[in-house]
Every structure is written in structure tokens, then in C-alpha cells.
Amino acid sequence: MIGMSFASFLTLLIISLVVAFVIHYLFRYRFAEGFDAFIAKSVLGWFGGWLGTPVLGYWPEALKVDKVYIIPAVLGAAVAIFLGCFWFKAWARVWGAKVP
């Protein structure tokens, strides 16, 4: 999916924004506060969603927009966001910073 279409890009953007919103505002799992942390999660989610389909598989055929399979993209975005937050929280604990 290196040369993706605009529909694929927009689908991944929407998926990453929705997953980042749920994790940041509803689950309140965050390392930093504010809107900039939400944008950082959205970027991580976009890359996770982009890698989700090739890594987790091409399924189900019915839930696909262009070349983006929705369920693997959502799972990939969620995993990338959780791992990003976890990595920063672990890094802060190692170096003695206060973690929320």
C-alpha cells in the first residue's frame, strides 16, 4: 500500500481519528494531556492502521474500502496507540519522571 489512493488515505485517517478519540478521551489512556497528545495518537494510529492490514491479514472481504480492510486497520491503530503510550510511560518511569 505504498502508492495508496486518496480513498485509502482518507479511510485510514478516519479510522485513526476515531480510535485515537476513543483511547484518549473515553478510555483516558494517555501519557500527555491536551489536544497535541490526541494529534500524536492520531498519527500513531494512522501508521498502525496502515500496517494493520498487511500484518493482520486481508479479512473480511465485505468490510473493505479500496485496499483497506477495516477490522485489521482498527486493530493495528489501537495496538500502535497503546504501544506508543506504554513506551513513553515506561521511558518516563525509567528516567524518574512523574507519570499520570
N, C-alpha and C positions, 0 to 999 in steps of 0.2 A: 504494500500500500504506500510505497514511496511517492508515486505520482498519483495522488488521490484527486478525486473530483471535488467540486465545491459542496455537493450534497454530502459526501463523506465527511469533509471537514466540519460542516455545519452540524451534522449528526453527532460527531464526537464532541463538539463544543457544547451542544445542548446536554448531552449525557454528563459531561464533566461538570457543568454548572449545577445540574440537579443533584448529582452525587456530592459535590462539594458543599452545596447548601444543606443537604440532609446531615452530613457529618459535622459541619461547622456550627450550624445554628440549632438543629434539632437534637443531635447526639451530644453537642458541645464538646467534642473531642478535638482539642486544639493545643498548639504549642504557643502561638502568639495570638493576641487579641486584635480585633479590628477588621476592616474591610480588606486591607492589604494581605492579611493572612488567608482570607477567603479567596482572593485572586490567586495567591500562591497555590492553594489547594486545587483551584480550577486548572491551573497549568499542569500540576502533577497528575490530576485526573485525566486531562486530555492525553498525556503521554501514556498513562496506564490503559486508557481505553483504546488507544492506537495499538498498543502491544497486546491487548486482551484477546482479540480475535485470532491472530497468528499463534499465540501461545496456548490459549484455552480451547481452541477449535472453532470450526465453522458450523455452528448449530444455533438454534433451529433454523431451517431454511425459510420458514414462514415469517420470522421476525428479523428481517434483514432490510437495510436501507443502503442501496448501491452495493458497496462491498463491506459494509459494517454490520456485523451481527450484534444485535442489541444486548443479549444476555452476557456473552463474553466481554463485551466492551464495558458494561456496567460493573461486572465483577473485577475486571482489570483496573478500572478507575478507582473503585473502592479500595482495592488492595494497595495501589500506589499511594493513595492519600493516607491510609492508615500507616503504611510503612514509612512514609515521609515524616509524619508527626512522631511516630515512635522513634525514628532515628534521631530527630532533633531533641526529643525528651531524654533519650539515653545519653546523647552527647552532652547535654546540659548537666545531667547528674554526674557524669564522669568528671566534668570540669568544675563542679561545685556551684553551678548557678541554681537559682530558685526556679522550680518547675511547677506550673499550676496544676 
